[in-house]
Amino acid sequence: MCSEGDVFNQYRVGLPGVAEHTAGSKVLSKRDYLVDAAKQLHVALERDVNEEYEAAFSHYKHGVELLLSGVTVDPSRERRDAVKRKISQYLKRAEEIFNCHLQKPSGTTYGTTEGYSSLRFRPIRVLSAAVENLKHCRILKIIDKVQLAYDPSTGATFVLKSLMKSGRAGHGTVTIIPQCVPFMVQLQKFYVSDDSLHLQLQYIPGGRLYENLKKFQASSLSTELTQNIILPNSEPSHTMDPDFCSQSEKMFTHNSMNHLTSYSCSDHFGGMNSGLPGGISETQVRLWGAQLVLALETLHQEGVLCRDLNPRNLLLGDNGAVYLTYFGQWREVENSYCPEAAELLYVAPELLGVSTVNEACDWWSLGVLLYEMLTGQSLYNSLTSGVNAHMQLPLPDTLSSAAISFLTELLCYDPERRLGSGPGGVQKIKSHPFFHGIQWNKLM
């Protein structure tokens, strides 16, 4: 609980010029009208940020009334002028809240707890669009749980993802719309309907990373077999080319959508049970891992947790970089995780129990993905006794000591001891020997 002095100090920072002492003016008394108004406006701002608009409107109204009652008798002309400017500012915000969130549109019969969706009035309003605009778009393909769409008015191709609203959502949850997250697909627009939230997302033509890896490895195996027939004395290669990025740029640059295939959730996860045959070079995994770390770091700074990061969330860009599918947080949509992802151990153990869930859950998921890339085996098949506090992580001798250490620390059962947890956790990940040679400031 803030003291009156603390609130007054916050008020002075938040309202420069209003509560400043003018030269020669008297020191404000403890019960000055600005202190009382500051307490109300401080609460109003907090409620506004949390989208508790009825409470925010009430506190704005009360705060403005206190300012109006005091400004008429304030002896300082300079302060009176500053207060009047702030009164105008807060009245404008209160009016906006009332018109956008509290007032019923004419002809509606909403109940007292209903009204406009908060998503229509987020700070990033340029992203919000009328759902009617989607009627002109054509659906080109169904890809798992999303749709590939085409807008004839702009000639743009995009991914459309729909999220069902939940009647139980909205209590204590704040809408967070991350933008400009490195190595994550961008949200271009969102549309709000009565029962759903529709996200218009950047289209990554390369498709899912894991499916491309399987195609690449199948192609490599076919080439090796052909070479063995033609040149039986040649020594075949059993590992991927370390310079996979340059090859992937040639292999996966598409001018069409022919390489996109529709997969169901169960089909995709079922295919991942056996892992990736042969594994991938540490050089390539190091680069992809670093890109994912930057994406997760930015999401965590925004206050967003992925919770069930899994192979379906990894896409391959034309430049060989890995991209996350879009993650955000919506007040109208209940937080959940994919049951198949949980069964196959991509979901951190604390999410399935009663422990506190924080950023450490995503570092577990990252560890599972990198484990599969480096070993060629799924963690689900490798841990025959399941996940527990005494599990022994099976790791091949072919991995470097840095990779073994990195995976072991990420896949720690206790979230408090897991690499990346606690204050400065992401810096510990970045400074781990596994990422030796990565120039973090040049990745983006």
C-alpha positions in Angstrom: 0.0 0.0 0.0 1.5 3.3 -1.0 1.7 6.1 1.5 0.3 9.5 0.7 3.8 10.8 0.1 4.5 7.9 -2.3 1.4 8.6 -4.2 2.2 12.3 -4.4 5.7 11.6 -5.7 4.2 9.3 -8.4 1.8 12.0 -9.2 4.6 14.5 -9.6 6.3 12.2 -12.0 3.2 11.4 -13.9 1.9 14.9 -14.1 4.9 17.2 -14.7 4.3 20.8 -13.9 1.0 20.2 -12.0 2.3 19.5 -8.6 5.6 21.4 -8.9 6.1 24.3 -6.5 6.4 27.7 -8.1 8.9 30.2 -6.9 7.7 31.8 -3.7 4.7 29.6 -3.3 3.9 27.9 0.0 4.7 24.3 0.6 1.7 22.1 -0.1 0.0 20.8 3.0 -0.4 17.1 3.5 -4.1 17.2 2.7 -3.7 19.4 -0.4 -6.3 18.8 -3.1 -3.6 17.6 -5.5 -2.7 14.7 -3.1 -6.3 13.6 -2.9 -6.8 13.9 -6.6 -3.5 12.0 -7.3 -4.7 9.0 -5.3 -7.8 8.8 -7.4 -6.1 9.3 -10.7 -3.3 6.8 -9.8 -6.0 4.1 -9.2 -7.8 5.2 -12.4 -4.7 4.7 -14.5 -4.1 1.2 -13.0 -7.7 0.2 -13.7 -7.5 1.6 -17.2 -4.4 -0.4 -18.0 -6.1 -3.6 -16.6 -9.1 -2.8 -18.8 -11.4 -2.4 -15.7 -13.2 0.4 -17.5 -16.1 1.0 -15.1 -13.8 1.4 -12.1 -11.4 3.5 -14.2 -14.2 5.8 -15.3 -15.4 6.3 -11.7 -11.9 7.1 -10.4 -11.2 9.5 -13.3 -14.5 11.3 -12.6 -13.8 11.6 -8.9 -10.2 12.7 -9.5 -11.3 15.4 -11.9 -14.0 16.6 -9.5 -11.3 17.1 -6.8 -9.1 19.0 -9.2 -12.0 21.2 -10.2 -12.9 22.0 -6.6 -9.3 22.9 -5.7 -8.1 24.7 -8.8 -10.5 27.6 -8.3 -8.8 28.6 -5.0 -5.3 27.7 -5.8 -3.1 30.8 -5.3 -0.5 29.8 -7.9 -1.5 30.9 -11.4 1.1 28.7 -13.0 -0.2 25.7 -11.2 -3.8 26.5 -12.0 -3.0 26.6 -15.7 -1.2 23.2 -15.4 -4.1 21.7 -13.5 -6.6 22.9 -16.1 -4.6 21.2 -18.9 -4.6 18.0 -16.9 -8.3 18.3 -16.2 -8.9 18.5 -19.9 -6.7 15.5 -20.6 -8.4 13.3 -18.0 -11.9 14.4 -19.0 -11.1 13.4 -22.6 -9.9 10.0 -21.5 -13.0 9.5 -19.3 -15.2 10.5 -22.2 -13.4 8.0 -24.5 -13.9 5.2 -22.0 -17.6 6.0 -21.7 -18.2 6.1 -25.4 -16.1 3.1 -26.3 -16.7 0.7 -23.4 -19.7 1.7 -21.3 -22.3 3.3 -23.5 -24.7 0.9 -25.2 -25.1 1.4 -29.0 -28.6 2.5 -29.9 -31.0 -0.3 -30.6 -29.1 -2.9 -28.6 -30.3 -4.9 -25.6 -27.0 -5.8 -24.0 -27.1 -6.8 -20.3 -25.3 -4.7 -17.7 -22.1 -6.8 -18.0 -22.0 -6.7 -21.7 -20.8 -4.1 -24.2 -18.1 -3.6 -26.8 -15.2 -6.0 -26.8 -12.1 -4.5 -25.2 -10.0 -5.7 -28.2 -11.6 -3.1 -30.5 -10.0 -0.3 -28.4 -6.5 -1.5 -27.7 -3.7 1.1 -27.9 -2.6 -0.5 -31.2 -5.9 0.5 -32.9 -4.4 0.6 -36.4 -4.4 -3.3 -36.2 -8.1 -3.5 -35.5 -10.4 -4.0 -38.5 -14.0 -4.7 -39.1 -14.7 -8.4 -39.4 -16.9 -7.7 -42.5 -13.6 -7.0 -44.4 -12.9 -10.8 -44.4 -15.9 -11.5 -46.6 -14.0 -10.4 -49.7 -11.1 -12.7 -49.0 -10.7 -16.2 -50.6 -9.6 -19.2 -48.6 -6.8 -21.0 -50.6 -6.0 -23.9 -48.2 -6.6 -25.3 -44.8 -3.3 -25.9 -42.9 -3.9 -27.7 -39.6 -5.9 -25.2 -37.5 -5.3 -22.1 -39.7 -6.4 -21.0 -43.1 -4.3 -19.6 -46.0 -6.2 -16.7 -47.4 -5.9 -14.2 -50.3 -7.1 -10.6 -50.3 -8.0 -9.7 -53.9 -8.1 -5.9 -53.0 -4.4 -5.9 -52.1 -3.1 -9.0 -53.7 -1.7 -10.2 -50.4 -1.6 -13.7 -49.1 -1.9 -14.2 -45.3 -2.6 -16.7 -42.7 -5.9 -16.5 -40.8 -6.1 -18.0 -37.3 -9.4 -18.0 -35.4 -9.6 -18.2 -31.6 -12.8 -18.9 -29.8 -13.8 -16.5 -27.0 -14.3 -18.1 -23.6 -17.0 -17.1 -21.1 -14.6 -17.8 -18.3 -11.9 -15.6 -19.6 -11.2 -12.0 -18.8 -10.8 -12.1 -15.0 -7.3 -10.7 -14.2 -6.0 -11.2 -17.7 -4.7 -8.3 -19.7 -4.7 -8.2 -23.5 -1.1 -8.1 -24.8 -0.5 -7.7 -28.5 3.3 -8.1 -29.1 4.7 -6.3 -32.2 8.0 -6.4 -33.9 9.2 -9.6 -32.0 12.4 -10.8 -33.7 12.0 -14.2 -35.4 8.2 -14.4 -34.9 5.6 -14.0 -37.5 4.0 -10.5 -37.5 0.3 -9.8 -36.6 -1.0 -7.7 -39.5 -4.6 -7.1 -38.3 -7.1 -8.6 -36.0 -10.9 -8.9 -36.3 -13.4 -9.3 -33.5 -16.7 -11.1 -34.0 -19.4 -12.0 -31.4 -17.8 -15.4 -30.6 -14.3 -15.3 -32.0 -11.1 -13.4 -32.5 -9.5 -13.6 -35.9 -5.8 -13.0 -36.4 -4.4 -12.0 -39.8 -0.8 -13.2 -39.7 2.3 -12.9 -41.9 2.6 -15.8 -44.3 5.9 -17.8 -44.1 6.1 -19.7 -47.4 8.7 -22.2 -46.1 6.2 -24.0 -44.0 7.0 -26.0 -40.8 10.7 -26.4 -40.0 10.4 -30.1 -39.0 8.7 -31.0 -42.3 11.3 -29.3 -44.3 14.1 -31.1 -42.3 12.5 -34.4 -43.1 12.3 -33.5 -46.8 15.9 -32.4 -46.7 17.1 -35.5 -45.0 15.1 -37.7 -47.3 16.6 -35.9 -50.3 20.1 -36.3 -48.8 19.6 -40.0 -48.3 18.4 -40.5 -51.8 21.4 -38.6 -53.1 23.7 -40.8 -51.0 22.1 -44.0 -52.3 22.5 -42.8 -55.9 26.2 -41.9 -55.3 26.8 -45.3 -53.7 25.4 -47.1 -56.8 27.4 -44.9 -59.3 30.5 -44.5 -57.1 30.6 -47.6 -54.8 34.0 -46.6 -53.4 32.9 -43.2 -52.4 32.4 -42.6 -48.7 28.8 -41.4 -48.0 28.1 -38.6 -45.6 25.9 -39.4 -42.6 25.5 -35.9 -41.3 23.8 -32.8 -42.6 25.8 -30.1 -44.3 26.7 -27.6 -41.6 25.9 -24.8 -44.0 22.2 -25.8 -44.0 21.1 -22.2 -44.1 22.4 -21.5 -47.6 21.0 -24.8 -48.9 17.6 -24.2 -47.3 17.5 -20.8 -48.9 17.8 -22.5 -52.3 15.5 -25.4 -51.5 12.7 -23.6 -49.7 12.2 -20.4 -51.6 8.7 -20.7 -53.0 6.8 -18.8 -55.7 3.8 -21.0 -55.1 2.1 -22.8 -52.2 2.9 -26.3 -53.6 5.1 -27.3 -50.7 2.4 -26.6 -48.0 0.6 -29.7 -46.9 -2.4 -30.0 -44.6 -1.7 -31.9 -41.3 -3.9 -32.7 -38.4 -2.6 -32.1 -34.9 -2.5 -35.8 -34.2 -0.8 -36.7 -37.5 1.9 -34.1 -36.9 2.7 -35.1 -33.4 2.5 -38.7 -34.3 5.1 -38.2 -36.9 7.4 -36.5 -34.4 7.3 -39.5 -32.0 10.3 -41.0 -33.8 12.3 -37.7 -33.8 14.5 -36.4 -36.6 16.6 -39.2 -38.0 20.3 -38.5 -37.8 20.1 -35.2 -35.9 21.3 -31.8 -37.1 24.7 -30.3 -36.8 25.4 -28.3 -33.6 26.4 -25.3 -35.7 22.9 -25.1 -37.2 21.0 -25.8 -34.0 23.1 -23.2 -32.2 21.9 -20.6 -34.8 18.3 -21.6 -34.7 18.4 -21.9 -30.9 19.8 -18.3 -30.6 17.0 -17.0 -32.9 14.4 -18.7 -30.7 16.0 -17.3 -27.5 15.6 -13.7 -28.9 12.0 -14.3 -29.8 11.2 -15.8 -26.3 13.1 -13.1 -24.5 11.1 -10.4 -26.3 7.8 -12.1 -25.6 8.7 -12.5 -21.9 9.5 -8.8 -21.7 6.1 -8.1 -23.1 4.5 -10.4 -20.5 3.6 -13.3 -22.8 4.2 -17.0 -22.1 4.0 -19.6 -24.9 3.3 -22.4 -22.5 3.2 -25.2 -25.1 6.0 -24.3 -27.6 6.2 -27.4 -29.9 7.1 -28.4 -33.5 3.9 -26.9 -34.9 5.1 -23.5 -33.8 8.4 -23.5 -35.7 8.5 -22.2 -39.3 11.3 -22.0 -41.8 11.9 -18.6 -43.5 13.2 -18.2 -47.1 16.5 -17.0 -45.6 16.9 -20.2 -43.6 16.0 -18.5 -40.3 13.5 -20.1 -37.9 10.3 -18.3 -37.0 7.8 -18.7 -34.2 4.1 -18.7 -35.0 2.4 -15.7 -33.4 1.9 -15.7 -29.6 -0.1 -13.1 -27.8 -2.4 -12.8 -24.8 -6.1 -12.0 -25.2 -8.5 -11.1 -22.4 -11.4 -12.8 -24.3 -9.5 -16.0 -24.9 -8.7 -18.5 -22.1 -5.0 -19.5 -21.7 -4.6 -23.2 -22.5 -2.1 -25.7 -23.9 -2.3 -28.4 -26.5 -3.0 -31.9 -24.9 -0.9 -33.7 -27.5 2.0 -31.3 -26.8 1.7 -32.1 -23.1 1.6 -35.8 -23.7 4.8 -35.7 -25.8 6.6 -33.7 -23.0 6.8 -30.3 -24.8 4.9 -28.7 -21.9 6.9 -28.1 -18.8 5.9 -30.3 -15.8 4.9 -27.4 -13.6 2.1 -26.5 -16.0 0.5 -29.9 -15.3 0.8 -29.5 -11.5 0.2 -26.8 -8.9 3.5 -25.0 -9.1 3.9 -21.4 -10.0 4.2 -20.9 -13.8 6.6 -18.3 -15.2 9.1 -17.8 -18.0 10.9 -21.0 -17.1 8.2 -23.1 -18.7 9.2 -21.9 -22.1 12.8 -22.7 -21.5 11.8 -26.3 -20.9 10.0 -26.4 -24.2 13.0 -24.9 -26.0 15.1 -27.6 -24.4 12.8 -30.3 -25.7 13.0 -29.0 -29.2 16.7 -28.6 -29.2 17.1 -32.1 -27.7 15.2 -33.5 -30.7 17.3 -31.5 -33.2 20.6 -32.5 -31.7 19.9 -36.2 -30.9 17.5 -37.1 -33.6 15.2 -38.6 -31.0 12.1 -37.3 -29.3 12.3 -36.8 -25.5 9.1 -38.7 -25.2 10.7 -41.9 -26.5 14.0 -41.3 -24.8 12.6 -40.9 -21.3 11.1 -44.4 -20.9 10.4 -43.7 -17.2 8.7 -40.4 -17.8 9.5 -37.0 -16.4 10.3 -36.8 -12.7 12.6 -35.1 -10.2 15.1 -38.0 -10.5 15.1 -38.5 -14.3 18.4 -39.2 -16.1 18.5 -37.4 -19.4 19.9 -39.8 -22.1 22.4 -38.0 -24.2 24.7 -39.4 -26.9 28.5 -39.2 -26.6 28.7 -37.5 -30.0 27.4 -34.2 -28.5 29.8 -31.6 -27.3 30.2 -31.0 -23.6 28.6 -27.6 -24.1 25.6 -29.1 -25.8 25.2 -31.8 -23.1 25.4 -29.1 -20.3 23.0 -26.8 -22.1 20.3 -29.5 -22.6 20.7 -30.8 -19.0 20.3 -27.4 -17.5 17.3 -26.5 -19.7 15.5 -29.9 -19.0 15.7 -29.5 -15.3 12.6 -30.8 -13.5 12.7 -28.0 -10.9 11.7 -24.7 -12.6 13.6 -22.7 -10.0 16.8 -24.5 -10.8 16.2 -24.5 -14.6 18.5 -22.5 -16.8 16.8 -19.2 -17.6 14.7 -19.0 -14.5 14.9 -16.1 -12.0 16.2 -12.5 -12.5 18.6 -12.2 -15.4 17.8 -15.8 -16.4 17.9 -15.1 -20.2 21.4 -13.6 -19.8 22.6 -16.9 -18.3 21.2 -18.7 -21.4 22.9 -16.3 -23.8 26.3 -16.6 -22.0 26.2 -20.4 -21.8 29.2 -22.0 -23.6 26.8 -23.6 -26.1 26.2 -20.2 -27.7 29.9 -19.4 -27.9 30.6 -17.3 -31.0 27.0 -16.0 -31.3 27.0 -12.2 -31.8 23.6 -11.5 -30.3 23.4 -7.9 -31.4 23.9 -8.9 -35.1 21.3 -11.6 -35.2 18.4 -9.3 -35.9 
